[in-house]
């Protein structure tokens, strides 16, 4: 009889942080990812309460990578403020392909973590974050010492959202207090001044709409003052800014399509949001064929609003893109046919 798959429970704020990391990283051919912090709740469940992004400069992706170092100890301490039982418990990786399986290099990194002297548990949780054609998919696995010894691949796992009720009552209180502190990040005087400076710099080149969303993130929606037609860009700043960089997106079909660029991946506090916005307009031109393909898929399934948004982006960046105007006309015709029904 086959064994029941392990369930990996992930705190909502950790999943949101990983989604933000996808928008900031994964450029180039290097292994992109980091560590997970948490612990086993019981034989069949693992709880994830924290994460950290790592780079090859600290050895991540290499066989001799060591868990216990300054780059990992601080986020581990932060995770232990949420749950005193938290420790190194897994790895996560970014794929810019539809492939959800671990690569050989990622498998070896997971094995190295499992065999590290500072690793406490019998298995390692593995998450693959696959971003392809505008869709982000999470894949979950576990790898245990017996699979490593026999050279077996990781086992698929279920990934579910944790509620916080899994934590002891005292730790639930601490988590709630930490959430309140994070929600007020933009009111810290030096951060508020920096956000005001960023707004002024952006307003010199873009039409800017700034808002605070329900989750406490500051969002700047931008339209270039010259060129680029109806192009609209979005930048999102959250707790940790400006040391922690922004996420970027295109507003598509009522949602947000994450955008990756080198400046976001290499962000430091010395960068400015205008650096990201200026770069995005040129960086996006590399993806026009992908955007055309996604628009065609949207048209095929009758999602004229999404197709219209993608094609507006394409034509804003390249008004002469072959076939884009014709597809946009189809999308707008579809929208005009839908409107009477919406108004009834």
N, C-alpha and C positions, 0 to 999 in steps of 0.2 A: 504493500500500500504506500502510495507516495506521501511524503511528508508535507504538512501544511506550510505554505510559504510564510516567511517572517513578515511582520507588519512594521514598517518604519513610520513613526509619528513625528511630524515636523511642526514646530511652532510657527504660527502665521508670520511673525516678524522675521523668522529665519528664511522662510520661503520667499518673502518679499525682498529680503536682502540679496538672496541668490538671483532672483529675477533682475534686480538692479545691476548685479555683477555681470550678467550676460550682456547688458547694454553697454557696459564699460570695457569689456574684455573680449578675448578670443580672436584678436587680430593677428594674422600671421600663422606660421605652421607650428609654433611651439605649443607644448602641452599647457593648457590653461585650466586652472582650478585651484583647489585648496583643501582645507581640513574641515571636518565636522566635529562638534562637541556634543556630548550627551552620554547616555548610559542605557543598559538593558533594563526595562521595567519588569520583565519576566522572560521565560524561555522563548516566547513567540513575538515579543514586542520590543522595539528600540525607540527611544525618545531623543530627538535632536533639538537642542536648545541654543546652539550657536554655530558660527562658521567663521572662517577667515580665508581671505584670498592670499595665495602665496605665489612666488615667482621662482624662476630658475636660479636667481642670484642667491637664494637661501637653500638651494639644492633640490627644490621640488621637481619631481620628474626624473630624478637621478637615483641610482641604486643605493648610494651612501647617504641619502637624505635622513636627517635626524629629527625626531619630534621635539625634543626638549631644547629650544633655543629662544632667544629674546623675541623673535618675530611671532612665535606661537604662544609663549607663556602669558603675555598680556591678554589676548582674547580668551585664553583658557580661564584666566582669573575672572574675566567678565562673565563667562558662561557659568562659572561656579557661584557667582552672585545670584544667578537665576535658580540654580540647583546645586547644592553642595556636592551631589554625587556625580556631577558632570566631569567628563575627562575626554581625552581624544577617543573618538568612536567611529570615524569614517573619513571618506574622501569624496570630493565632487569635482566634476570635469565639465567643461564647455565644449560642445560640438557645433560647428556651423554647417552641419550636414544632417540628413535625416537618419543617420546611423545611431542607434541607441545602445549598441553593445560597447563594452570597454575595448579600447585598442590594446595591443600588446604592451606598449609603454605604460598605459594606465593600469593594466593588470599588474605589472611588475611594481608600480608605485604603491598600489593597494597592498600587495604582498609585503613590501618593505615596511609599510606602516604596521601591519599585523605582527611582523617579526621584530619590531623595534623594542628594546628593553623597557621603554617607558609606556608601552601599550598594555592595558590592563585586561582587555576583554578577549573572548574566544572567537569573535568574528568582527569583521569591519563592514560598516555600511557604505555602499557606493551609490552615488547619484550621478546620472548623466543628464545634462541640460542641453537638449538639442534645439537649436534655433535654425529653422529652415523655411524659406518662402513666407516669412512673416509670422510663423507659428512656433511657439515655444512649448516643448514637450519634456516632461520629467520622466526618466526611467530609473528604477530602483533595483538594487541587487545587494546580496550579502556574500561575503567570502570568508570562510572559516579555516581554521588550522588544518582540518582534515582534507579539505579541498586542495589547499596548497600542497600538502604532503603527497597527494595523489595526482597533482597536476590538473585537477578538474576546474572548469570555468566557474565563475560566480553564479549563484542561484538567483533567479528573479524574485523580487519582493514586492509587497503591496506598499504604496506610499499614500498615507492619509494625513489630513490636517489634525494636529493636536488642538485641544481646547484649553489647556492649562489646568484642567481638573486632574490631570495625571500627576501633577506636582503635589507634595505635601502642603497643608494649609498655610504654613509660615512662608513657604517659598512662593505660593500663589500671591500672598500679600506683597512680598518683595518684588515680584514680577510686575504687579499692578503699579507699585510706586515707581519702578524704573520706567514704565510706560508713560506715566505722568511727567516725569523729568524729561524724557525724550520729546514729548509733545510740545514742550516749552522751549525747545532748542533755539528757535528763531528770535526769542525775546532776550537772549543773552546780549548785553550791550555791544560787545565787539562783533558778534555775528550779525546783529541788526544793522550796524553801520556798514558792514561788508555787503550785505544784501542791498542796502540803499545805494552804495557805490556801483554795484553790478547793474542795478536797474537803470541808473543814469547813463552808464556806458552803453548798455544795450539800446536805450532810447535814442542815442545819437545816430544809430544805423538802422534801427528796426522800429516798427510799430509794435508796442509792447502791451500785453494784457497780463497783469500779475494777479495771482489768486492764491489763497491758502485752502487746500482741500481738506476733506473731513478727517483724513489720517494725519494731518499736521505737516504735510509737505508743501513747500513753496513752488508754484508752477509759473514759469514764464512762457507765454505763447507769443511767438514772434512772426512778423511778416516783414521781409526786406523792404526798405523804403525805395529802392531802385532795382529794377530788373527782377527776374525770377517770377513774374506773373503773380499768381494767386498762392504761391508756396507758403505754407504755414509750418513752423517748427515748434517743438516744445522742449523746454529744459526743466528738469525736476531737481530741486535741492532738498536734502533731508538732514536728519541728525548727523552731526559730524562735519558738516560743511563749515569752512572751506577746505579743511584738511582732507575730507572725503569728497570726491568729485561728484558732479551732477550726473544724472541719467538724461538721455535725449530720446525723443520720439517724434514720429509723424502721426497726426490725428487722422485715423483711417476708420471709416465705417462705424463711428461712434466709440472706437477704442483707441489704443495707443500701440503703434508699431515701433518697437525699440530700434534705435539706430546706434551703430558702433562707429567710432572714429579713433584715430591714434591719440588725439589730445585727451579724450576721455580715458583711454587705457593708461596713459602716462601722466594723468592729472597730479599736480602738486598745488599747494596753497598759493603759489606764485602765479599760476594760470588765472585767466579771467574767463567769464562766461562768453564774452565776445570771441575769444579764441576758438571756443567750441562751435559757436553759431556760424562764424565765418568759414570754418573748415567744413562744416556739414554741407554747405551748398555745393562745394566742389567734390566732397567725398561721396555724396549721394549719386553723382553722375555715373559712378562705376557700377551702380546697381539698377540702371534703367531697364536693362533687358529682363532682370528678375521681376521688377515692378510690372512690366508689360505682361509677363507670364502670369503673375498673380491676378492681374486685372482680367485677363482672358478667362481664368478659372472662375472668377467671381461672376462674369457675364454668363458663363455656361450654366451656373447654378441659379441664375436669376437674381443675384445680389447686386443690383444696379448702383446702389449707394456706395458700396465698397469699391466697385469698379470705377465709378466716377471720381472718388477720392484718389485712388492710385494714379489714374490717368491725368488728373489735374497736377499731381506731383511731377509726373513724367514731362508733360508739356511746359510746366513752369521752368524746369531745368533745361529742356531742349525742345523749343517750339517746333523744330523741324524733324522730330523723331518719326521715322517712317511708320505709318499705320496707327499712330497714337490718336490723331484727330478723328479718324474714322471710328475707332473703338469708343472714343469719348462720345461721339454722336449717338452711337448705339446705346451707351449707358444712360445718356440724358433722355433719349427717347423712351427707354424703359421706365425711368423715373417719372416722366410726364404721364405715362399710362397708369402708374400706380397712384398718383396724387388724387384723382377723383374718388377712388375707392377709400382713400384715407380720410377724405373730407365728408363722406356720407354719414 
